[in-house]
């Protein structure tokens, strides 16, 4: 149960990182 919770948190963390990176690139990384 605990391990599955950590796994879910890890997946959510990866998704958040990807969305955050995408938003940064959308604004323009060369500014």
N, C-alpha and C positions, 0 to 999 in steps of 0.2 A: 504493500500500500504506500509506504513512504518512498520507496524507490520510484514507483510510478509517478508520484507527485513531483519528484525531482526531475524526472524525464519530461513531464508536461511543462514544468517551469523552464527547462532548458530550451524546449521547442519554441515556447512563447518568446523567450529571450532572443533567439535567433531571428524570429519573425520581426520583432521590434527593431533589431539592428538593421535588418534589410530595409524595412520601411523608413527608418531614420536616414540611412544612406541614400535611399531613392529620393527622399525629400531634399536632401542636401544637393544631390546632383541636379534635381529639377530647378533649384534656385540658381545653379551655376557655380561649379567648383573653382572657377578661375577668378573669382572676385576677391 
